[in-house]
Amino acid sequence: MGWGGGGSNNMVSICVNTQSSPIRQLRDVSDEPRSGIISLDNLREGLDFRYNAGGVTRMIHPMISHGVNSNIFSKVDWVALAAGDQIKIDMGDYILHGVSLPEKTLNRYAEHKEAIWDSMHGRKARFTRANFHAYLEYNRKVAGKIEELNASKEFDILYIHDFQQLPQAKMLGNFAPTMFRWHIPFYADFCSTQMREILSSFLEQYTSVIVSTERYADELRRIGFKGQLRHSYPFVDDRSIVGHPASELRSFREKWGIGEDDKVILCVARMTPSKNQAVIIRAMKKILRSFPDTKLLLVGNGSFSNSSKGGLGLSKSMTWTNHLKYLISRNGLDDHVIMTGYLDTKDIFRAFEICDIFILPSIVEGFGLVVIEAWHYKKPVIVSNGSGVAERVVEGENGYTFDPRKPRDLAEKVTAVLANPSFAHQMGENGHLIAGEHGLQEGLKNEMSIIEHVIELWQTDESSDTKMDFAEI
């Protein structure tokens, strides 16, 4: 690599920005009598913090760690929404910098970003001027933090993630190349004319934009996007996906009341309506007619937006959870559906290991890395045709797709897999081959190829834009 701004020995100096932090604070530690940077070693997992289970941070965290340990990145700076504005946590391979908002502004920001999220998932959305201004205020604070860090670091590249930080390139100007990864679904038909104009205006300020699937790239071009566009599949840290001793799996089954001979259907997803766990519950009666000893394991709690501890405190997670509990009771499925709530990563992987089928039921889903994890465990998968990962499913070979609004369609495919163990085994083996293309080494190779391309693009066109004042937007 021939570049190097503030980095050393030609390593890349990079600043990452996400809304969600890699850790979720369970209490505010920013005012405690510690000077300077707080070491993660001095915080207690489960009391002070919990690792964030979201797909974005679970992809970025190992990418940074592997990049630093491979001498590709110098120590990374990561800016995220956090409980304390001045909080800085040394995470080992990177420094986590917190950005916070006053409660009223935070609430309005949360409503605006949820409106964007709803709109991009084909749901009715309500936008207000006050909420939009709060959204811009959050992004101004993020941009200010990045500029402050750049004054001493001189970043080679800024890597901005997802729609919450969409205005960053326009606010930051041209002091470094900017790479933007869009993680959620993108369908042109979900965008109003005004939304298309806003998205294009912000996205075209970035040196390059990355989307998760080929279809999303096509959809972005449909709205008239003319900037640099790359498609790159998300990836998982496959180093952490390991087998577990039989005693641990037995203990896991006993904890959740799952018999050794039970068939297990697994779904790992946040408790929000778009994840559509209800379609599996509605399919269960038909499945149980053929396989009465079947258990449905629903793993997950709320997202960062729905958490009252270290999150934005929105209420839709609890509302959805209560709705699912009502469906379970009304359909007489209390003995067949298990809702675990939050599980740590080790228990999630134990759940993958004991399951017979993994289902991703989302009405619309940006990608769905949990499917890749299921394939790593050689499990057959049944995936909503509204998910990005459906692009990786070869029907009847490494999985099935289904209409997320049709429980009968799902039930028939589940029954077909459970009825033929050798077919299910081969389906899992085929999926495992695809999972290998989504591992950390392959993912980092793709990311570095894009980063190198973006820096080269920027170096040949440094005079393309002048920095904009925040007041202009």
Residue, then its C-alpha position, 0 to 999 in steps of 0.5 A: m500500500g503506497w498511501g499513508g496520511g497519519g498512519s505509520n509504516n504505510m498502515v491505513s489510518i481509519c476512522v469508523n462511524t456507526q450509530s450503534s456502539p460495539i458495546r451497549q452501556l448498562r450504566d453511565v460510567s463517563d462521570e466516574p473518577r477516571s482520567g483520560i481513556i477508560s480501559l475496557d479491562n476496568l469495566r464489568e461485562g454484564l454490569d457496566f456493559r454488554y456486547n452489542a449483538g447487532g449485525v453491523t457492529r458484529m461485522i466491523h469489530p472483528m474486521i478492525s481487530h484482524g486488520v490491526n493485528s495484521n498490520i493493515f490498520s494502525k489503531v482505529d478510532w470508532v465514533a458512535l452514539a453513547a451515554g457520555d459525550q466525553i467517554k473514550i474507551d480503549m477497546g484494545d485495537y481501537i478507541l471508542h469515542g462517545v457522542s451524546l445528545p440532550e434527551k429531547t433532541l435524542n428522542r426526536y432524532a430517534e423518531h426521525k431515524e425510525a421514520i427513515w427505517d420504516s420508509m426503507h422497509g415499505r412501512k408508513a413513515r411520519f417525518t417532521r421538521a423538528n425531528f429532521h433538525a434533531y437528526l442533523e444535530y446528531n450528525r453535526k456532533v458526529a462530524g465535529k468529533i471526527e474533525e477533532l480526531n482528524a486534527s491529530k490523526e490525519f485519517d487516510i479514510l473515513y468509513i461511515h456506516d448506514f443511514q443514521q450517518l447519511p449526511q456525514a460526507k456533506m458535513l465533513g467535506n473533502f479532507a479525507p476520502t469517505m466510504f459509505r456502507w448502506h446496510i438496510p434494504f434498498y428498494a426504489d419503489f419504497c422511496s418517494t420522489q422527495m426521498r429519492e432526491i434527498l438520498s441521491s444528494f447525500l450519497e453522491q457526496y461520498t467517494s464511494v458507496i457500498v451496498s450488500t447485494e447486487r439487487y440493491a446496487d441496481e435499485l440505487r441506480r434506478i433512483g438516479f444515483k450516479g456516484q461510485l457504487r460497489h457491491s460487497y457481501p457482508f461477512v462474519d467472524d468465522r473464527s468464533i464459530v466453533g463446536h461445543p461439547a456434548s455436555e454444554l449442548r445437553s445443559f442448553r437443552e435442559k435449560w430451555g426444556i428441549g428434549e433430545d428427540d425434539k425437532v428444533i426450529l430456530c429463529v434469531a432476530r430482534m423483537t420488531p414487527s419487520k422481523n416477522q416471527a409471527v409467520i413461524i408461529r402461524a405455521m407451527k400448527k401445520i408443522l406439528r401435525s406431521f412432527p408433534d415433537t417440534k420446538l420453535l426457539l425464538v432468540g432475541n430482544g430489542s434493538f439499540s433503538n428499543s433498549s431502555k439501557g444504553g439505547l434509544g428507549l423506543s417501545k415497539s419491541m415490547t409491543w411486538t413481544n407481547h403480540l407474539k406471546y398472545l399469538i402463542s397462547r391463542n394458538g395453544l402453542d405454549d408447550h412448543v414455542i420458547m422465547t429466550g430473550y437476550l442470549d450471549t454469543k456463546d449461547i446463540f451458537r449453541a442454539f445453532e448447533i442443536c437446531d434442525i432448521f434455521i428460519l429468517p422470516s423478515i418481511v424485508e431484511g438488509f442482508g441476514l448474517v444469521v443465515i451465514e452463521a447457520w450455514h457455518y453450522k451446516k444447517p438447512v435454512i429457509v429464508s424470506n424472499g424479502s431478505g438480501v441473503a435470499e440472493r445467495v440461496v439456490e432453491g432446493e440446494n442450499g436452502y429454500t425461500f418463501d413468501p413471508r406473508k404466507p405461513r402455509d408456504l413456510a410450513e410446507k417447506v419446513t415439513a419437506v426438510l424435516a421429512n427427509p434427513s439426508f436431504a436436510h444434511q446435504m442442504g446444510e453441506n451445500g450452504h456451508l460452501i457458501a458460508g466460506e465466501h462470507g468469512l473474515q479473511e474473504g471479507l477483509k480482502n474485499e474491504m481492503s480492495i475497496i478501501e484501496h480503490v477509494i483512496e486512489l479515487w480520492q487522490t486523483d480528484e482532491s479538488s472535486d469539492t470544497k468543504m461546506d458549512f454546517a449551516e448550508i444543510 
